[in-house]
């Protein structure tokens, strides 16, 4: 889909960026190189140009503010902090992957002040942000999109208008479900290939000419073969996104078996302490290196109750809410906070299932071997 022509990009416009994780940093740097004046704020101070003291100060300096924070709570807190200083001259861009209801709530806070709100979920990772080649899935009114389009074009290669606010979030969550499942299936396929004694490179060659090959696999597969799990999209953030998918599915009585399986493996990586690694780290469970030192065991040796699982995720993710990617000022402290629900459903219960299942397998093994 080609982008419609827009007015000349306002090179001297002040743009505010909230959240200096991998994507926020990349976008801020790219916009500066494009000639924009960029002011930034993050929950923890950073030694970067034009770092301001508060979101309110940012709103005083910039008509356009792009928010790159990681979860529902962080997004809602940010727009609340901005709201006192917002006026009809402001356009707020929310780039977080959150539940559609949270995105609509953020829009309501902004629009009550007379400002315009653009939902602008994105696809693309670190390199795309640094090169200004993200793809935005956008939602909002025609007026807001018309006003905000030149700013989005400055850091993107394509803009897809999905519909009203909330619908772009649903699309983003759905696309991430496919990415998570694809990488999970690839990890299992590599395990099978290795078990059969075949060179992993032969699998790569075969996939490159296979109809199921994708941009995700083109980027992830070589890194998986090389055990390079430097974060482009972290385990903790993909886990948060598939948990959102699971919550939406439950509200519509949908059984998402593949998504649940991918979620369980991401959760296990969190338990192993790999939440900050790229989500392709799910490979670790399936493709063990023959060399010394690769004998990772889960940090939790016994089956978890729901409350223990929540505490463990919180410990793995930490209480810091700054150094995150790809939409970043707030970490996922627990699966509930990741979803931004105060509510009625504990999303971690299914995630603890693999641990319980492993425990049951051990018991069955003991019975079958005559052990008591």
Secondary structure, 3 states (H helix, E strand, C coil): CCCCCCCCCCCCCEEEEECCCHHHHHHHHHHHHCCCEEEEECCCCCCCCCECCCHHHHHHHCCEEEECCCCHHHHHHHHHHHHCCCCCCCEEEECCCCCHHHHHHHHHHHHCCCCEEEEEEEECCHHHHHHCCEEEEEECCHHHHHHHHHHHHCCEEEEEEEECCCHHHHHHHHHHHHHHHHHHHHHHHHHHHHHCCCCHHHHHHHHHCCCCCCHHHHHHHHHHHCCCCCCCCEHHHHHHHHHHHHHHHHHCCCCCHHHHHHHHHHHHHHHCCCCCCEHHHHHHHCCCCCCCCCCCCCCCCCCCCHHHHHHHHHHHHCCCCCCCCCCCCCCCCCHHHHHCCCCCCCCCCHHHHHHHHHHHHHHHHHHHCCCC
